[in-house]
Amino acid sequence: MLTFKGMKHVRTGRNVKGFRSCPQAMGVSPAPRDAARLDCEEERLLAREARRLWLEDQWTRHFEAAVPPLAQSRRTKGK
């Protein structure tokens, strides 16, 4: 029979952000690791956003280059 219940024994604790079902056996606070993990996630989010903007720019350029010259002249005349 298990008397120690850790994070993997408590089923609901696996998906809760920053959940700790028991005190740390080592006596070390998990706060610095959690802060580092959040910083890393923020960096990844910024990288994903930068890539999304880059891809959007690439596709915009691609579609602008694919427009036939006649259609471009008609589009500029109407402005």
Sequence and secondary structure as in RCSB ss.txt:
>XXXX:A:sequence
MLTFKGMKHVRTGRNVKGFRSCPQAMGVSPAPRDAARLDCEEERLLAREARRLWLEDQWTRHFEAAVPPLAQSRR
TKGK
>XXXX:A:secstr
      TTTSGGGGSSTT  SS  SS   SHHHHHHHHHHHHHHHHHHHHHHHHHHHHHHHHHHHHS HHHHHHH
HHT 
